[in-house]
Each structure stands twice: as structure tokens, then as C-alpha cells.
Amino acid sequence: MPEAQHPQAAVITLNYPSSGLSLPNRLLLAAIVLLVFNATGRLNTPVEINQHDQWAHFDQQLHGTKQQNILKKIALSSIPDRIALSPTTPPQPSWLDQRVKNGDTLSLIFKRAGYTDEDVHNVISQSAEGELLGRIFPSQTIAFLEGDAGELVSVRYIKSPLETITYTRTDTGFESHVETRSPEHREAWTTGVITSSLFLAGQEAGMSQGMILEMAKIFGGVVDFALDPRRGDTMQLVYEELYVDGKKFSDGEIIAASFTNQGETFNAFRYTDANGDTDYYNEDGVSMRKTFLMAPLDFTRVSSDFNMHRMHPIYKVTRPHRGTDYAAPTGTPVYAAGDGRVIQAGYNRTMGNFVAIQHSDAYVTKYLHLQKRVSDTGQRVSQGQVIGAVGSTGAATGPHLHYEFLVDGVHHNPRTIANNLPKANVLNKKELTNFVQAISKAKFQLAMLRSQNQLAMIDTSDLSATPN
């Protein structure tokens, strides 16, 4: 055991036998002595540890017998016990991470990690959530843990920052455990002014593509985004952002939104009613979800309007154009204009790929020249559901959607028929009272954002009008 010598001289030396403690433990012993002296007197110089001669040196003046008695009472024999109490961190298991790449299969990923197809089969077939491993996507992570003999002990599938599935080998085979996390919801807001298009204005306002499309869907029953937006139109959004471990994971829901189009302002507020149904309503409790969308696709232009005496661009004869043509890039999503059932889905030489949807007894909508169809005859579809993509199949001179609207079998102008369609749902009196209370904060926030937008636009116009 170390011996302490503390003569009346101003030096204390702790000596260790040649087979004494290691350097880290000598440091710990010296620190204990240092704490004692620091609590009872003044330490004039730092402690010095000699790694070879195994002694600790303190330049410390001892004052009377008080410090000497304290030093004598240090139970040096207990020092190893104190050292033994120091926690030792066990070695952590070493996981081998594999990032899922484009074109990867589960078999390829297991082989890169040094495992066989038999291991793949065992994990998938023996665990309850094994099938989830068969639905992997690029940028996800699959990690592997091996045992002492190199065997596969565990597989960890990080499906998303919110969900991880771990497959662990047991005596009876692989078992799975699903771990889910809840993101932190943070409220955010943004404003934008249209200078060229809604999409560009949204991007300049910091909105993601998904949020721009969601906003267009919310207002799709009152604004035709193919024709209505004008330079100077404004938008304001209050929305949620989802965070995990302090980092933004994704956008959340839009809480409230406002869109001013050609001087007319439309407001929308997210609300969940007593039945648990969530929808967007204006400030009067009228649903933003109309019976039909104003247009079945986003951010396009009308290339040919409804015209009963149009010269056909291919056949060069005058024939009725019983619909509206929306020019858009190939692959642009096409939405069902309203809830209904697909009564026809197929292909012919004139219409190309097409879909026809029955909405109640009176209404039918048709979608022609699609690049592809993602709905089949007999399928139920909901408003805003993707049913195909813009193309130029059939008798078409370029990529566009030909959209028709029929009432009792008679074609009507899709862009004007909306005024004669059934009105949207309205909250009942009891629900309306709860709704008004629920949206009060968001309503105030939108008003403040609109005021800021207006002030910013006035400042900008003043600057542009200032002479040089």
C-alpha cells in the first residue's frame, strides 16, 4: 500500500512500491489527497506525478496539527476500494451499417455484410415482422451484429427516424421488436407573393413541394390554379414541423392557410369534429372540400377551352371540343375531381389511355390522353386521389389532359359548371360553436401575416417608385 510522509517541511510525497498502482489509479489517489487539502488549507502549486519513480509531489505548507491529523486519518488502505468503485463502461456491441442503395435487394445487402441467403430466409420467415424487411427503400439503413463465432446475432432495420425494427436470434429462431418514437411538433409560419407562378412563390417562401401541393389541394375547390392565380396574389400559412433529436424530420399538417386571389381572400382552418373526422373549413364553418375540384391537376395552363365549333388540330375539320385541355409536362399527376367509382378505364386510338368516373347518378367526369392509368374499372376513388398521369397517347399533338364533365349525359364546360353544382357541407350549430373557439388563435395569426405581407408589398412598391 502507498505510504504518506508529511514532515513539517512544506513537501508531501506519496511513495508507491515498484509493483504499485497504475498511472490512472495513482492520479485518482493523488486527487483524493488534493481534495482533502483544498478543503482545509491553501494549495500553493499543482500536484506533480512522476510516472517512473512512482511518487506524487505536493508543495503544500502544513498549518499546525489540523491538516496533519486529517492526513493521518486518510485510510490509504481503503483507496483501492474507492478505485474499484469507479464504474467501468462495458464494451458496446459493434453494429455494421449498410445503406440501402438504388437497385439493392435484401440478398445483396446481406451478402455485403458477409451473410447468406439462408440468414435472409431465417430472419424473414421466423420473425413476426419479417415481411417488413422485404419492403426496403433507398437511403434506409440495415445494421448487422455478429456473435463471437461470426454468426448473425441481430439485424436492425431503421425504417425511418420514427420507427426501428430489431430482429434478434433466440433459441427458437429470430424474434422481432418494433420501436416507435413520437416526433416533436413545432409551429411555424410563412408568407409568399406570386410573381410568376404559385409553385415558384411557394419555393421562395421556403415551402416544400409536398406542402405547396397540399395547399393547392385545400383551395382546389375555390381556386382554379391553372387559370386564376395572378401576379401580386398572396398566401399565408401556419403549419407544423416535425423534429426528432432536435433536427427537422418532415413537414407536419397545415393548421391554417390564406390565399388572396385577385383581391378576394379565402381562409382555411384545419378542424376535427366530434366524430373524429378532420377537414378544412372557412371561417364560417363551410367545408373547403367542394363536391368537385375546380381543376383535376395542379399548376398547368389551359391550352384549349370548351368550344362546340373548334377546328381539330389533327383532323383539320370543325368538330365540337367537349372538354378543357390542360397543357402540362408528361407525368404530371391527374386527380379524381370528386368521389366516385371508375366505370371505364382503358385505351383506344382516339382517347389514348383514359378513365371515366361516375359521381352519384347525375355526374360523370372523363380524363383522356393519359401517359398511364393507376385506376381500374370498378374501383372506388376519392376526391384528390391520383388516377393517372398526363401524357400524349391517342390523337394528341403534345402532352396534355383532356377533361370532360357530363351532367345527365350532356357535356358541360368543366370550368363554369362548378357554379351549378351542389354546395359544400356546413358544420351544424353545436359544432360551429366549438369550431369558432378552436380556430381563434390561427385566425389571429393569419390576420397578422396578411398585415405583414401588405406592409412588405407597400415598402417594395415605394422603393421601386423612388427615383434614382
C-alpha positions as CSV (number, residue, x, y, z in Angstrom):
1,M,0.0,0.0,0.0
2,P,1.2,3.6,-0.6
3,E,2.8,5.3,2.4
4,A,2.3,9.0,3.1
5,Q,5.1,11.1,4.6
6,H,4.2,14.5,5.8
7,P,7.0,16.2,7.8
8,Q,6.7,19.7,9.0
9,A,8.6,20.8,5.9
10,A,6.4,22.1,3.0
11,V,6.5,19.0,0.9
12,I,4.3,15.9,0.9
13,T,5.4,12.9,-1.0
14,L,3.3,9.8,-1.7
15,N,5.5,6.7,-2.4
16,Y,4.4,3.6,-4.1
17,P,6.1,0.2,-4.2
18,S,7.6,-0.8,-7.6
19,S,4.6,-3.0,-8.3
20,G,2.2,-0.2,-7.2
21,L,-0.9,1.2,-8.8
22,S,-1.2,2.1,-12.5
23,L,-0.9,5.7,-13.6
24,P,-4.7,6.3,-13.8
25,N,-5.2,4.9,-10.2
26,R,-2.2,7.0,-8.9
27,L,-3.9,10.0,-10.4
28,L,-7.1,9.1,-8.6
29,L,-5.3,8.7,-5.3
30,A,-3.5,12.0,-5.7
31,A,-6.8,13.7,-6.5
32,I,-8.3,12.4,-3.2
33,V,-5.4,13.8,-1.2
34,L,-5.7,17.1,-3.2
35,L,-9.4,17.4,-2.3
36,V,-8.7,17.0,1.4
37,F,-6.1,19.7,1.4
38,N,-8.1,22.0,-0.8
39,A,-10.9,21.8,1.7
40,T,-8.7,22.6,4.7
41,G,-6.0,24.9,3.5
42,R,-4.3,26.6,0.6
43,L,-2.7,24.7,-2.2
44,N,0.3,26.7,-3.5
45,T,1.3,24.7,-6.5
46,P,-0.3,21.9,-8.6
47,V,0.3,18.3,-7.9
48,E,3.1,16.6,-9.9
49,I,3.0,12.9,-10.8
50,N,6.2,11.2,-11.7
51,Q,5.5,8.2,-13.9
52,H,8.8,6.4,-13.4
53,D,9.8,6.9,-9.8
54,Q,6.2,6.4,-8.7
55,W,5.8,9.3,-6.3
56,A,3.4,12.2,-6.1
57,H,4.7,15.6,-5.1
58,F,2.7,18.4,-3.4
59,D,4.1,21.8,-2.5
60,Q,1.8,22.5,0.4
61,Q,2.5,24.3,3.7
62,L,1.1,22.4,6.6
63,H,-0.6,24.7,9.2
64,G,-0.4,23.3,12.7
65,T,-1.7,19.9,13.6
66,K,-5.1,20.1,11.9
67,Q,-4.0,19.2,8.5
68,Q,-1.5,16.7,9.8
69,N,-4.3,14.9,11.7
70,I,-6.6,14.9,8.7
71,L,-3.8,13.4,6.5
72,K,-3.2,10.8,9.2
73,K,-6.8,9.8,9.1
74,I,-6.9,9.1,5.4
75,A,-7.5,5.4,5.2
76,L,-5.0,4.6,2.5
77,S,-5.9,1.0,2.8
78,S,-9.4,1.9,1.5
79,I,-8.1,3.7,-1.5
80,P,-8.2,0.5,-3.7
81,D,-11.8,0.0,-2.7
82,R,-12.6,3.6,-3.8
83,I,-10.8,2.9,-7.1
84,A,-12.8,-0.3,-7.5
85,L,-16.0,1.6,-7.2
86,S,-15.1,3.6,-10.3
87,P,-17.6,2.4,-13.0
88,T,-16.2,0.5,-15.9
89,T,-18.1,1.0,-19.2
90,P,-18.7,-2.3,-20.8
91,P,-17.7,-2.6,-24.5
92,Q,-20.6,-1.6,-26.7
93,P,-21.7,-4.0,-29.5
94,S,-20.3,-3.1,-32.8
95,W,-23.1,-2.8,-35.5
96,L,-22.2,-2.9,-39.2
97,D,-24.4,-0.4,-41.0
98,Q,-25.4,-1.0,-44.6
99,R,-27.1,1.9,-46.5
100,V,-29.8,0.8,-48.9
101,K,-28.9,1.8,-52.5
102,N,-30.9,2.1,-55.7
103,G,-31.3,-1.4,-57.1
104,D,-30.5,-3.2,-53.9
105,T,-32.2,-6.4,-52.8
106,L,-32.2,-7.8,-49.3
107,S,-30.0,-10.7,-50.5
108,L,-27.4,-8.2,-51.9
109,I,-27.3,-6.2,-48.6
110,F,-26.9,-9.4,-46.5
111,K,-24.0,-10.5,-48.8
112,R,-22.3,-7.2,-48.5
113,A,-22.4,-7.6,-44.7
114,G,-21.0,-11.2,-45.0
115,Y,-24.1,-13.2,-44.6
116,T,-26.0,-15.8,-46.7
117,D,-29.4,-16.2,-48.3
118,E,-30.2,-18.7,-45.6
119,D,-29.8,-15.9,-43.0
120,V,-32.2,-13.8,-45.1
121,H,-34.7,-16.6,-45.1
122,N,-34.4,-17.3,-41.4
123,V,-34.9,-13.6,-40.4
124,I,-37.9,-13.1,-42.7
125,S,-39.7,-16.4,-42.0
126,Q,-39.1,-16.8,-38.3
127,S,-40.0,-13.3,-37.0
128,A,-43.4,-11.7,-36.8
129,E,-42.4,-8.6,-38.7
130,G,-40.1,-10.4,-41.1
131,E,-42.1,-9.3,-44.2
132,L,-41.3,-5.6,-43.5
133,L,-37.7,-6.3,-44.4
134,G,-38.9,-7.2,-47.9
135,R,-40.2,-3.6,-48.4
136,I,-37.0,-1.6,-48.2
137,F,-36.3,1.7,-49.9
138,P,-33.1,3.6,-50.9
139,S,-31.5,5.7,-48.1
140,Q,-32.8,3.4,-45.3
141,T,-30.3,1.7,-43.1
142,I,-30.0,-2.0,-42.2
143,A,-27.4,-2.9,-39.5
144,F,-25.9,-6.2,-38.5
145,L,-24.5,-7.6,-35.3
146,E,-22.4,-10.8,-35.3
147,G,-21.5,-13.1,-32.4
148,D,-18.2,-14.4,-31.2
149,A,-18.2,-17.1,-33.9
150,G,-19.1,-14.8,-36.7
151,E,-22.8,-15.9,-36.7
152,L,-25.6,-13.4,-37.3
153,V,-27.0,-12.4,-33.9
154,S,-29.2,-9.5,-34.7
155,V,-30.5,-7.3,-37.6
156,R,-31.6,-3.7,-37.0
157,Y,-33.8,-2.1,-39.7
158,I,-34.1,1.7,-39.4
159,K,-37.2,2.2,-41.4
160,S,-37.4,5.9,-40.6
161,P,-36.3,8.2,-37.8
162,L,-39.6,7.3,-36.1
163,E,-39.5,3.5,-36.5
164,T,-36.9,0.9,-35.9
165,I,-37.4,-2.9,-36.1
166,T,-34.8,-5.2,-34.4
167,Y,-34.6,-8.9,-35.2
168,T,-32.7,-10.9,-32.6
169,R,-31.7,-14.6,-32.6
170,T,-33.1,-16.7,-29.8
171,D,-33.1,-20.4,-29.1
172,T,-36.3,-20.8,-31.1
173,G,-35.3,-18.6,-34.0
174,F,-35.4,-14.9,-34.7
175,E,-37.8,-12.6,-32.9
176,S,-38.7,-9.0,-33.8
177,H,-39.2,-5.9,-31.7
178,V,-40.7,-2.7,-33.1
179,E,-39.6,0.6,-31.5
180,T,-41.6,3.7,-32.4
181,R,-40.9,7.3,-31.5
182,S,-43.1,10.4,-31.4
183,P,-41.8,13.5,-33.1
184,E,-41.8,16.9,-31.5
185,H,-44.4,19.2,-33.1
186,R,-43.2,22.8,-33.6
187,E,-45.4,25.5,-35.1
188,A,-44.1,27.5,-38.0
189,W,-45.4,30.1,-40.5
190,T,-44.5,31.5,-43.9
191,T,-45.9,34.0,-46.4
192,G,-45.4,34.4,-50.1
193,V,-46.3,36.7,-53.0
194,I,-46.9,35.3,-56.5
195,T,-44.7,37.0,-59.1
196,S,-44.8,34.2,-61.8
197,S,-46.4,31.0,-60.5
198,L,-47.8,29.5,-57.3
199,F,-45.1,26.8,-57.3
200,L,-42.2,29.3,-57.6
201,A,-43.8,31.6,-55.0
202,G,-44.1,28.6,-52.6
203,Q,-40.5,27.7,-53.1
204,E,-39.3,31.2,-52.5
205,A,-41.3,31.2,-49.2
206,G,-39.4,28.1,-48.1
207,M,-42.3,25.6,-48.6
208,S,-41.6,22.1,-49.6
209,Q,-43.1,20.7,-52.8
210,G,-45.4,18.5,-50.7
211,M,-46.7,21.5,-48.8
212,I,-47.3,23.5,-51.9
213,L,-49.4,20.6,-53.4
214,E,-51.3,20.2,-50.1
215,M,-52.1,23.9,-50.1
216,A,-53.3,23.7,-53.7
217,K,-55.5,20.8,-52.7
218,I,-57.0,22.7,-49.8
219,F,-58.0,25.6,-52.0
220,G,-58.7,23.4,-55.1
221,G,-62.5,23.7,-54.6
222,V,-62.5,27.5,-54.8
223,V,-59.4,28.4,-56.9
224,D,-58.5,27.1,-60.3
225,F,-54.7,27.1,-60.1
226,A,-54.4,26.6,-63.8
227,L,-56.0,30.0,-64.6
228,D,-56.9,32.1,-61.6
229,P,-53.6,33.0,-59.9
230,R,-52.3,36.5,-60.8
231,R,-49.1,38.4,-60.1
232,G,-49.5,40.0,-56.7
233,D,-51.7,37.3,-55.2
234,T,-50.5,36.4,-51.7
235,M,-50.6,33.3,-49.4
236,Q,-50.0,32.8,-45.7
237,L,-49.6,29.5,-43.9
238,V,-49.4,28.4,-40.3
239,Y,-48.2,24.8,-40.2
240,E,-46.4,22.2,-38.1
241,E,-42.8,21.0,-38.5
242,L,-41.8,17.6,-37.0
243,Y,-38.5,17.3,-35.2
244,V,-36.6,14.2,-34.0
245,D,-33.5,14.7,-31.8
246,G,-33.6,18.4,-32.4
247,K,-33.5,18.0,-36.2
248,K,-36.3,18.6,-38.6
249,F,-37.7,15.3,-39.8
250,S,-40.6,16.5,-42.1
251,D,-43.4,18.9,-42.5
252,G,-46.5,18.3,-40.4
253,E,-50.1,19.4,-41.1
254,I,-51.2,22.8,-42.3
255,I,-53.0,24.3,-39.4
256,A,-54.4,27.3,-41.3
257,A,-53.9,28.9,-44.7
258,S,-55.0,32.0,-46.5
259,F,-54.9,32.7,-50.2
260,T,-55.8,36.1,-51.8
261,N,-56.6,35.8,-55.4
262,Q,-57.4,38.9,-57.5
263,G,-58.4,40.8,-54.3
264,E,-60.6,38.0,-52.9
265,T,-59.3,36.3,-49.8
266,F,-60.0,32.6,-49.0
267,N,-59.2,31.3,-45.5
268,A,-59.0,27.6,-44.5
269,F,-58.7,26.1,-41.0
270,R,-58.0,22.5,-40.0
271,Y,-60.6,21.2,-37.7
272,T,-61.5,17.7,-36.2
273,D,-65.2,17.4,-35.4
274,A,-66.9,15.4,-32.6
275,N,-66.9,12.2,-34.8
276,G,-63.1,12.4,-35.3
277,D,-63.3,13.5,-38.9
278,T,-60.7,16.1,-39.9
279,D,-61.3,18.6,-42.7
280,Y,-60.6,22.2,-43.7
281,Y,-63.3,24.9,-43.3
282,N,-63.6,28.6,-43.9
283,E,-64.2,31.0,-41.0
284,D,-68.0,30.4,-41.4
285,G,-67.7,26.6,-40.9
286,V,-68.2,25.8,-44.6
287,S,-66.1,22.9,-45.9
288,M,-63.3,23.9,-48.3
289,R,-63.9,20.4,-49.8
290,K,-66.4,21.1,-52.6
291,T,-68.2,18.4,-54.5
292,F,-65.7,18.7,-57.3
293,L,-62.3,20.2,-57.8
294,M,-62.0,23.3,-59.9
295,A,-59.3,21.5,-62.0
296,P,-58.1,17.9,-61.8
297,L,-54.4,18.8,-61.8
298,D,-52.0,21.4,-60.4
299,F,-50.0,24.3,-61.9
300,T,-50.9,24.0,-65.6
301,R,-52.3,26.2,-68.3
302,V,-55.4,25.8,-70.4
303,S,-54.3,25.1,-74.0
304,S,-57.8,24.6,-75.4
305,D,-61.1,25.6,-73.8
306,F,-64.6,24.1,-74.1
307,N,-65.8,25.0,-77.7
308,M,-68.6,23.4,-79.7
309,H,-67.1,24.8,-83.0
310,R,-63.4,24.2,-82.8
311,M,-61.1,23.3,-85.7
312,H,-59.5,20.0,-84.7
313,P,-55.6,20.4,-84.8
314,I,-55.1,16.9,-86.3
315,Y,-58.1,16.1,-88.5
316,K,-58.5,19.8,-89.7
317,V,-62.2,19.7,-89.5
318,T,-64.6,21.7,-87.4
319,R,-66.0,19.5,-84.6
320,P,-67.1,20.1,-81.0
321,H,-64.4,20.2,-78.3
322,R,-66.5,18.9,-75.4
323,G,-63.9,19.5,-72.7
324,T,-61.0,21.5,-71.5
325,D,-57.4,20.8,-72.4
326,Y,-54.7,21.4,-69.7
327,A,-51.2,21.5,-71.1
328,A,-48.7,20.0,-68.6
329,P,-45.4,18.1,-68.6
330,T,-45.6,14.3,-69.2
331,G,-46.1,12.5,-65.9
332,T,-47.9,15.3,-64.1
333,P,-50.4,13.7,-61.6
334,V,-54.1,13.7,-62.5
335,Y,-56.6,13.7,-59.7
336,A,-60.1,12.4,-59.4
337,A,-62.3,15.6,-59.4
338,G,-64.7,14.1,-56.9
339,D,-65.6,10.9,-55.0
340,G,-67.0,8.1,-57.2
341,R,-66.5,4.8,-59.0
342,V,-64.4,4.1,-62.1
343,I,-66.9,3.0,-64.8
344,Q,-64.4,2.8,-67.6
345,A,-60.6,2.6,-67.8
346,G,-58.8,1.6,-71.0
347,Y,-57.3,2.6,-74.3
348,N,-58.5,3.5,-77.8
349,R,-56.8,5.2,-80.8
350,T,-58.6,8.5,-80.3
351,M,-58.7,8.9,-76.5
352,G,-55.5,7.1,-75.7
353,N,-55.3,5.9,-72.1
354,F,-58.5,7.2,-70.4
355,V,-60.5,7.0,-67.2
356,A,-64.2,7.7,-66.7
357,I,-65.7,8.2,-63.2
358,Q,-69.3,8.1,-62.1
359,H,-70.1,10.6,-59.3
360,S,-73.7,9.9,-58.0
361,D,-76.4,9.3,-60.6
362,A,-76.1,12.6,-62.5
363,Y,-72.4,13.4,-62.9
364,V,-69.6,11.8,-64.9
365,T,-66.0,13.0,-65.4
366,K,-63.6,11.8,-68.1
367,Y,-59.8,12.1,-68.3
368,L,-58.1,11.4,-71.7
369,H,-54.6,11.1,-73.3
370,L,-53.1,9.8,-70.1
371,Q,-49.5,8.5,-70.1
372,K,-50.6,5.8,-67.7
373,R,-53.5,4.8,-65.6
374,V,-53.4,3.8,-61.9
375,S,-57.0,3.0,-61.5
376,D,-59.2,0.2,-62.8
377,T,-62.8,-0.3,-63.8
378,G,-65.0,-0.8,-60.7
379,Q,-62.5,0.8,-58.3
380,R,-63.8,3.4,-55.8
381,V,-61.8,6.6,-55.8
382,S,-61.9,9.7,-53.5
383,Q,-61.5,13.3,-54.5
384,G,-57.9,14.3,-55.0
385,Q,-56.8,10.6,-55.4
386,V,-54.2,10.2,-58.3
387,I,-55.9,8.2,-61.1
388,G,-53.2,8.6,-63.8
389,A,-50.6,10.9,-65.3
390,V,-50.5,13.4,-68.1
391,G,-49.4,12.1,-71.5
392,S,-50.0,12.4,-75.2
393,T,-51.5,9.0,-76.1
394,G,-54.2,8.7,-78.7
395,A,-55.0,11.6,-81.0
396,A,-52.9,14.2,-79.2
397,T,-50.3,16.7,-80.6
398,G,-48.5,17.1,-77.3
399,P,-48.7,16.2,-73.6
400,H,-51.9,17.4,-72.1
401,L,-55.0,16.3,-70.2
402,H,-58.4,16.5,-71.9
403,Y,-61.0,16.8,-69.2
404,E,-64.8,16.4,-69.7
405,F,-67.7,16.9,-67.4
406,L,-71.2,15.4,-68.1
407,V,-74.4,16.1,-66.3
408,D,-77.2,13.6,-67.1
409,G,-75.2,12.5,-70.1
410,V,-74.8,16.1,-71.5
411,H,-71.4,17.7,-71.8
412,H,-70.8,21.0,-69.9
413,N,-67.9,23.4,-69.7
414,P,-65.8,22.0,-66.8
415,R,-64.7,25.5,-65.8
416,T,-68.1,27.0,-65.4
417,I,-70.2,24.1,-64.2
418,A,-68.9,24.5,-60.7
419,N,-71.4,27.3,-60.1
420,N,-74.3,25.0,-60.6
421,L,-73.0,22.1,-58.5
422,P,-74.2,21.0,-55.0
423,K,-72.9,23.2,-52.2
424,A,-70.3,22.1,-49.7
425,N,-71.0,20.7,-46.3
426,V,-71.6,23.1,-43.4
427,L,-70.9,22.5,-39.7
428,N,-74.1,22.3,-37.5
429,K,-74.8,24.9,-34.9
430,K,-73.3,23.0,-31.9
431,E,-70.2,22.0,-33.9
432,L,-69.8,25.6,-35.2
433,T,-69.5,26.9,-31.6
434,N,-66.6,24.6,-30.9
435,F,-65.1,25.4,-34.3
436,V,-65.1,29.1,-33.7
437,Q,-63.3,28.7,-30.4
438,A,-60.8,26.2,-31.8
439,I,-59.7,28.4,-34.7
440,S,-59.4,31.7,-32.8
441,K,-55.6,31.6,-32.4
442,A,-55.0,30.5,-36.0
443,K,-57.4,33.2,-37.3
444,F,-55.5,35.9,-35.5
445,Q,-52.2,34.5,-36.8
446,L,-53.4,34.6,-40.4
447,A,-54.6,38.2,-39.9
448,M,-51.2,39.2,-38.6
449,L,-49.4,37.5,-41.5
450,R,-51.6,39.2,-44.1
451,S,-50.8,42.6,-42.5
452,Q,-47.1,41.9,-42.7
453,N,-47.5,40.8,-46.3
454,Q,-49.3,44.1,-47.2
455,L,-46.8,46.2,-45.4
456,A,-43.9,44.4,-47.2
457,M,-45.6,44.9,-50.6
458,I,-46.1,48.7,-49.8
459,D,-42.5,49.0,-48.9
460,T,-41.4,47.2,-52.0
461,S,-43.6,49.4,-54.3
462,D,-42.3,52.6,-52.6
463,L,-38.7,51.5,-53.2
464,S,-39.4,50.7,-56.8
465,A,-41.1,54.1,-57.3
466,T,-38.2,56.0,-55.7
467,P,-36.4,58.0,-58.5
468,N,-32.7,57.4,-58.9
